[in-house]
């Protein structure tokens, strides 16, 4: 399988956080890999620069954009948690979180 695009990862990340718990980024990456059915090759594929894995990079960018839109927050370093706005958004049926949707929250 290939590593999903930013929209898919953002949507899955927000779904994962809907439990309102504080999650470590390590937990998030592991749970997203499972929910997206990624294999070891996908998880360990390095970025072209050789500085980190592609999947970790995409997850961190997804978190960045969700945080910028106010849908998640970082209560402490290395952690992420959904906000009330994020909870309301993820309740919507068949939601697809993409840049166009995120711009509405900026």
KEZAVO-597056 format. One record per atom (N, C-alpha, C, O, CB): residue in one letter; z, x, y. Coordinates in steps of 0.05 Angstrom, whole numbers, padded with zeros to 5 digits, m for minus. Glycine has a CB too. Example, Ala and Ser with C-alpha at 12.3 -4.5 7.8 and 13.67 -1.06 7.14 Angstrom:
BEGIN
A,00156,00264,m00114
A,00156,00246,m00090
A,00156,00264,m00066
A,00169,00285,m00066
A,00181,00226,m00089
S,00142,00257,m00045
S,00143,00273,m00021
S,00157,00258,00001
S,00161,00268,00023
S,00114,00282,m00012
This chain:
BEGIN
X,00000,00017,m00024
X,00000,00000,00000
X,00000,00018,00025
X,00009,00041,00024
X,00025,m00019,00000
X,m00010,00007,00046
X,m00009,00022,00071
X,00015,00013,00088
X,00025,m00009,00084
X,m00036,00019,00087
X,00022,00030,00106
X,00045,00023,00123
X,00036,00001,00143
X,00015,00004,00155
X,00055,00049,00139
X,00051,m00020,00145
X,00044,m00042,00162
X,00042,m00035,00191
X,00052,m00014,00200
X,00064,m00065,00159
X,00028,m00052,00206
X,00025,m00047,00235
X,00051,m00054,00250
X,00070,m00065,00238
X,00001,m00063,00246
X,00051,m00048,00275
X,00075,m00052,00292
X,00084,m00082,00293
X,00108,m00087,00293
X,00070,m00042,00320
X,00065,m00100,00294
X,00071,m00128,00295
X,00086,m00137,00270
X,00106,m00151,00272
X,00046,m00145,00299
X,00076,m00129,00247
X,00089,m00137,00222
X,00117,m00125,00220
X,00136,m00138,00213
X,00072,m00128,00198
X,00120,m00100,00227
X,00146,m00086,00226
X,00165,m00100,00246
X,00189,m00104,00239
X,00143,m00056,00232
X,00156,m00106,00270
X,00174,m00119,00290
X,00183,m00146,00280
X,00207,m00153,00283
X,00159,m00122,00317
X,00165,m00161,00269
X,00173,m00188,00258
X,00193,m00185,00236
X,00213,m00199,00235
X,00148,m00203,00248
X,00188,m00167,00217
X,00206,m00163,00195
X,00233,m00152,00204
X,00254,m00159,00193
X,00194,m00144,00174
X,00233,m00135,00224
X,00257,m00124,00235
X,00275,m00146,00247
X,00299,m00146,00242
X,00251,m00102,00256
X,00263,m00163,00262
X,00279,m00185,00274
X,00289,m00204,00253
X,00312,m00213,00255
X,00261,m00200,00294
X,00274,m00209,00232
X,00283,m00226,00210
X,00307,m00213,00196
X,00326,m00226,00189
X,00261,m00231,00190
X,00305,m00187,00192
X,00327,m00172,00179
X,00353,m00174,00195
X,00374,m00175,00183
X,00318,m00143,00175
X,00350,m00174,00221
X,00374,m00174,00238
X,00386,m00201,00244
X,00406,m00203,00257
X,00367,m00161,00264
X,00373,m00222,00234
X,00382,m00249,00240
X,00410,m00256,00230
X,00421,m00277,00237
X,00363,m00269,00229
X,00421,m00238,00213
X,00449,m00243,00203
X,00470,m00237,00225
X,00494,m00241,00220
X,00454,m00225,00179
X,00461,m00227,00248
X,00479,m00222,00271
X,00498,m00199,00266
X,00517,m00195,00282
X,00495,m00246,00277
X,00494,m00183,00245
X,00511,m00160,00240
X,00499,m00136,00254
X,00476,m00135,00261
X,00513,m00155,00209
X,00516,m00116,00258
X,00507,m00090,00269
X,00498,m00074,00245
X,00512,m00070,00225
X,00531,m00075,00284
X,00473,m00063,00247
X,00461,m00048,00225
X,00455,m00019,00235
X,00449,m00014,00258
X,00435,m00061,00216
X,00459,00000,00216
X,00450,00027,00223
X,00420,00028,00220
X,00408,00013,00205
X,00465,00048,00204
X,00408,00047,00234
X,00379,00050,00232
X,00371,00058,00203
X,00349,00051,00194
X,00369,00070,00252
X,00388,00073,00190
X,00382,00081,00162
X,00381,00057,00145
X,00363,00055,00128
X,00404,00101,00152
X,00400,00038,00148
X,00399,00013,00133
X,00374,m00002,00139
X,00361,m00013,00121
X,00424,m00004,00140
X,00367,m00004,00164
X,00343,m00019,00173
X,00318,m00008,00160
X,00302,m00023,00149
X,00341,m00018,00203
X,00315,00018,00161
X,00291,00031,00149
X,00290,00025,00119
X,00269,00018,00109
X,00292,00061,00154
X,00313,00028,00105
X,00313,00023,00076
X,00307,m00006,00069
X,00291,m00011,00051
X,00340,00031,00065
X,00319,m00024,00084
X,00315,m00053,00079
X,00286,m00061,00085
X,00274,m00077,00071
X,00335,m00070,00095
X,00275,m00051,00107
X,00248,m00057,00114
X,00228,m00047,00093
X,00209,m00060,00086
X,00241,m00046,00142
X,00233,m00023,00083
X,00216,m00011,00063
X,00216,m00029,00038
X,00195,m00034,00026
X,00226,00017,00055
X,00239,m00040,00031
X,00241,m00058,00008
X,00226,m00084,00014
X,00210,m00093,m00003
X,00270,m00064,00001
X,00232,m00096,00036
X,00220,m00123,00042
X,00190,m00121,00046
X,00176,m00141,00042
X,00233,m00134,00067
X,00180,m00098,00054
X,00151,m00094,00058
X,00138,m00083,00033
X,00114,m00077,00033
X,00146,m00076,00082
X,00153,m00080,00012
X,00143,m00070,m00014
X,00129,m00043,m00011
X,00108,m00038,m00023
X,00124,m00090,m00026
X,00141,m00025,00004
X,00129,00002,00007
X,00138,00020,m00016
X,00161,00017,m00026
X,00138,00014,00034
X,00120,00037,m00025
X,00128,00056,m00046
X,00136,00082,m00034
X,00135,00086,m00009
X,00104,00060,m00065
X,00145,00101,m00050
X,00156,00126,m00041
X,00135,00142,m00024
X,00142,00155,m00005
X,00165,00144,m00064
X,00110,00140,m00032
X,00089,00154,m00017
X,00086,00143,00011
X,00083,00159,00030
X,00062,00151,m00032
X,00088,00117,00014
X,00087,00105,00041
X,00111,00113,00058
X,00108,00120,00082
X,00086,00074,00039
X,00134,00113,00046
X,00159,00119,00060
X,00161,00148,00069
X,00172,00154,00090
X,00183,00112,00043
X,00150,00166,00053
X,00152,00194,00059
X,00127,00207,00072
X,00127,00230,00078
X,00158,00209,00033
X,00107,00190,00077
X,00083,00200,00091
X,00090,00211,00118
X,00102,00197,00135
X,00061,00178,00093
X,00083,00236,00123
X,00090,00249,00148
X,00070,00242,00170
X,00046,00235,00165
X,00090,00279,00145
X,00079,00242,00195
X,00061,00239,00218
X,00043,00264,00219
X,00050,00285,00208
X,00077,00236,00245
X,00020,00261,00232
X,00001,00283,00234
X,00014,00307,00247
X,00007,00330,00240
X,m00023,00274,00251
X,00033,00303,00265
X,00046,00325,00279
X,00065,00340,00260
X,00074,00362,00266
X,00062,00315,00303
X,00072,00327,00237
X,00091,00339,00219
X,00120,00335,00227
X,00139,00345,00214
X,00086,00368,00216
X,00124,00320,00249
X,00151,00316,00260
X,00161,00288,00252
X,00159,00270,00268
X,00151,00319,00291
X,00171,00285,00228
X,00182,00259,00219
X,00162,00243,00204
X,00138,00250,00203
X,00191,00244,00243
X,00172,00221,00192
X,00154,00204,00176
X,00141,00183,00193
X,00152,00174,00213
X,00169,00192,00152
X,00118,00174,00184
X,00103,00154,00199
X,00118,00127,00199
X,00119,00113,00219
X,00075,00150,00186
X,00130,00120,00176
X,00144,00095,00174
X,00169,00094,00193
X,00172,00075,00207
X,00153,00089,00145
X,00185,00115,00192
X,00208,00117,00210
X,00199,00115,00239
X,00212,00101,00255
X,00223,00144,00206
X,00177,00128,00246
X,00167,00127,00273
X,00159,00099,00281
X,00166,00090,00303
X,00142,00146,00275
X,00145,00085,00263
X,00137,00057,00270
X,00161,00039,00272
X,00162,00021,00289
X,00118,00046,00248
X,00181,00042,00255
X,00205,00026,00257
X,00220,00031,00284
X,00229,00013,00297
X,00225,00032,00233
X,00221,00056,00291
X,00235,00063,00317
X,00219,00052,00341
X,00231,00043,00360
X,00238,00093,00319
X,00193,00053,00340
X,00177,00041,00361
X,00181,00010,00362
X,00182,m00001,00384
X,00147,00048,00358
X,00182,m00002,00339
X,00186,m00031,00338
X,00213,m00038,00351
X,00215,m00056,00367
X,00185,m00041,00309
X,00234,m00022,00344
X,00260,m00027,00355
X,00259,m00023,00386
X,00271,m00038,00401
X,00281,m00007,00343
X,00245,m00002,00395
X,00243,00003,00423
X,00231,m00021,00438
X,00242,m00029,00458
X,00225,00028,00428
X,00209,m00031,00428
X,00196,m00054,00441
X,00212,m00079,00440
X,00213,m00095,00459
X,00168,m00059,00429
X,00226,m00084,00417
X,00243,m00107,00416
X,00267,m00105,00435
X,00276,m00124,00447
X,00253,m00111,00387
X,00277,m00081,00437
X,00300,m00076,00455
X,00291,m00079,00484
X,00305,m00092,00500
X,00311,m00047,00451
X,00268,m00069,00491
X,00257,m00072,00518
X,00253,m00101,00526
X,00257,m00109,00549
X,00230,m00057,00521
X,00246,m00118,00506
X,00242,m00146,00510
X,00269,m00162,00510
X,00269,m00186,00516
X,00223,m00158,00489
X,00291,m00148,00503
X,00317,m00161,00503
X,00322,m00177,00477
X,00341,m00193,00477
X,00319,m00180,00526
X,00307,m00172,00456
X,00311,m00186,00431
X,00331,m00173,00412
X,00342,m00185,00395
X,00284,m00189,00417
X,00334,m00147,00416
X,00355,m00132,00401
X,00369,m00114,00421
X,00360,m00109,00444
X,00342,m00115,00378
X,00392,m00103,00412
X,00407,m00084,00429
X,00418,m00062,00411
X,00418,m00065,00386
X,00431,m00099,00444
X,00426,m00041,00423
X,00438,m00018,00409
X,00467,m00017,00418
X,00473,m00005,00438
X,00423,00009,00415
X,00485,m00029,00402
X,00513,m00030,00410
X,00526,m00002,00410
X,00546,00003,00424
X,00529,m00048,00392
X,00515,00016,00394
X,00523,00044,00394
X,00500,00061,00383
X,00482,00050,00370
X,00549,00048,00378
X,00501,00086,00387
X,00480,00104,00378
X,00474,00101,00348
X,00492,00102,00332
X,00486,00133,00385
X,00448,00098,00342
X,00440,00096,00314
X,00444,00069,00302
X,00441,00066,00277
X,00454,00116,00298
X,00450,00049,00318
X,00454,00022,00308
X,00437,00002,00323
X,00427,00007,00345
X,00484,00014,00311
X,00432,m00021,00311
X,00416,m00042,00324
X,00428,m00069,00315
X,00439,m00072,00293
X,00386,m00040,00315
X,00426,m00088,00334
X,00436,m00115,00329
X,00419,m00135,00345
X,00409,m00128,00366
X,00467,m00117,00338
X,00415,m00158,00334
X,00399,m00179,00347
X,00415,m00191,00370
X,00439,m00192,00370
X,00391,m00201,00327
X,00400,m00199,00391
X,00413,m00213,00414
X,00410,m00243,00410
X,00396,m00252,00392
X,00400,m00204,00441
X,00422,m00258,00428
X,00419,m00288,00427
X,00390,m00296,00431
X,00381,m00315,00418
X,00437,m00301,00447
X,00376,m00283,00449
X,00348,m00289,00453
X,00332,m00283,00428
X,00315,m00299,00420
X,00337,m00272,00477
X,00338,m00261,00415
X,00324,m00255,00389
X,00330,m00275,00368
X,00312,m00283,00353
X,00333,m00228,00380
X,00355,m00285,00367
X,00362,m00306,00347
X,00346,m00331,00351
X,00337,m00344,00332
X,00392,m00312,00349
X,00343,m00339,00377
X,00328,m00363,00383
X,00298,m00360,00375
X,00286,m00378,00365
X,00330,m00370,00413
X,00287,m00336,00381
X,00259,m00332,00375
X,00254,m00332,00345
X,00234,m00343,00336
X,00250,m00305,00387
X,00271,m00320,00330
X,00266,m00317,00301
X,00269,m00344,00286
X,00261,m00346,00263
X,00284,m00296,00289
X,00282,m00363,00299
X,00284,m00390,00287
X,00258,m00405,00287
X,00254,m00423,00271
X,00305,m00406,00303
X,00239,m00397,00304
X,00213,m00410,00305
X,00197,m00405,00279
X,00198,m00382,00269
X,00197,m00401,00329
X,00184,m00425,00270
X,00169,m00423,00245
X,00144,m00406,00249
X,00130,m00408,00269
X,00161,m00451,00235
X,00138,m00389,00229
X,00114,m00373,00229
X,00110,m00356,00254
X,00088,m00353,00264
X,00089,m00391,00226
X,00132,m00345,00263
X,00131,m00328,00287
X,00118,m00301,00280
X,00123,m00289,00260
X,00159,m00323,00299
X,00101,m00292,00299
X,00088,m00266,00296
X,00095,m00251,00322
X,00086,m00259,00344
X,00057,m00268,00291
X,00109,m00229,00319
X,00118,m00215,00343
X,00097,m00193,00348
X,00095,m00173,00333
X,00146,m00203,00339
X,00083,m00196,00370
X,00063,m00176,00378
X,00067,m00169,00407
X,00085,m00181,00420
X,00034,m00186,00373
X,00052,m00151,00417
X,00055,m00142,00446
X,00053,m00165,00465
X,00067,m00167,00485
X,00035,m00120,00453
X,00034,m00184,00460
X,00029,m00206,00478
X,00055,m00223,00480
X,00063,m00231,00502
X,00006,m00223,00468
X,00067,m00229,00457
X,00092,m00244,00457
X,00115,m00229,00471
X,00130,m00241,00486
X,00100,m00252,00428
X,00117,m00203,00465
X,00138,m00187,00477
X,00136,m00186,00507
X,00157,m00184,00521
X,00138,m00159,00465
X,00112,m00186,00518
X,00109,m00186,00547
X,00121,m00209,00561
X,00129,m00208,00584
X,00079,m00185,00554
X,00124,m00232,00547
X,00137,m00255,00558
X,00166,m00251,00563
X,00179,m00265,00579
X,00132,m00279,00540
X,00178,m00232,00549
X,00206,m00227,00550
X,00213,m00203,00568
X,00237,m00198,00574
X,00218,m00222,00523
X,00194,m00188,00576
X,00199,m00164,00593
X,00211,m00171,00620
X,00216,m00153,00636
X,00174,m00148,00597
